[in-house]
Amino acid sequence: MNDIRTALRQTAIQSKEAELLLSHVLKKDHIFIKARPDFKLSRAQLLKFKSLEKRRTHNEPIAYILKSQPFYGQPFMVNRHTLIPRPETEYLVDIIKKDLTNKPSKKLIIDVGTGSGCLSITLKLQIPNATVIASDISRKALNVARKNSRSLKAEAVLVQDDLLGDELQSKIHQTLKKTFFDRIVLVANLPYLPTSYKKDMAPDVVDYEPSTALFAGSDGLMLINKLLTQISKSKLASLIKSAYLEIDPSQSKKLTKIIKKLFPSWQVRVLPDLAGRPRYLVISA
Ligand SMILES: C[S@@+](CC[C@H](N)C(=O)[O-])C[C@H]1O[C@@H](n2cnc3c(N)ncnc32)[C@H](O)[C@@H]1O
């Protein structure tokens, strides 16, 4: 019998994930899947479910199978060129939002390494009067960010560049020429994992998510370090009011030292994630 109950009973994957796949195949919500165990799948629907289920048994993340991941209550398109947005990053939005909302200032938010655009687009949705510039080295990731920006109706200027390269700098300076901003903020959830972590990571992550979105050299600091050095040498150093970085918990002390050396007068706060691990650096000029 091809009903929902049998499909769920016979599934080779976790039942919650099978429910998500069925919901996707049947184009019905979760309540329908729960409430109608007797609902009969057509042959085409059953075949579709089986083929998606098979992909999941090969460790492909559900988000890539469904081409969507919820982030801060909104559906973000994702594919194999983008990292799947993580809950830690949702908490980074909370931190930034708390600092930036209720201040009447005109804000410019620059998101380096935007991936699916989850951070920049969510910040634009949460702080609508902010201007947002988002960059990534990957053109294919930017294509996804562009689609998300359109579908979620959150305007963001997208730039392809290697960290704070010429393209991004010139886009920022063009924007600054047109509008006066009294608060310029940089946010970055760049790759920060040491390459040695790879061997212990789940196949769902290492076999599917882009390694260019995960790893950054032997200590994981290659890109964050380079970005901070670029900022310290650019005109932006005197314009940026604060920067928000997501990091690996093992890096907070080392990065604090690096920041103190590059920007002696800046203040660094290390904030914990919801599991109590030092996960975010908030730098204020
Ligand atoms: C950890 S992912 C984060 C994506 C997104 N910000 C998020 O929070 O889900 C890091 C992103 O940085 C991008 N990236 C890697 N190296 C970069 C570089 N040198 N310059 C700009 N972006 C880079 C990757 O393509 C990837 O999209």
The ligand as an ORCA input file, in Angstrom:
! r2SCAN-3c Opt
* xyz 0 1
  C      31.048     29.962      6.335
  S      30.373     30.430      4.770
  C      29.141     31.542      5.388
  C      28.109     31.927      4.439
  C      27.025     32.812      5.075
  N      27.593     34.073      5.512
  C      26.376     32.105      6.240
  O      26.513     32.612      7.371
  O      25.732     31.064      6.043
  C      31.648     31.447      4.167
  C      31.420     32.122      2.834
  O      32.624     32.863      2.541
  C      32.928     32.741      1.177
  N      34.376     32.948      0.984
  C      35.387     32.066      1.104
  N      36.557     32.647      0.836
  C      36.289     33.949      0.548
  C      37.091     35.058      0.168
  N      38.420     34.939      0.060
  N      36.482     36.235     -0.066
  C      35.123     36.353      0.031
  N      34.313     35.328      0.379
  C      34.880     34.148      0.651
  C      32.475     31.343      0.804
  O      32.256     31.252     -0.602
  C      31.222     31.194      1.663
  O      30.084     31.578      0.934
*
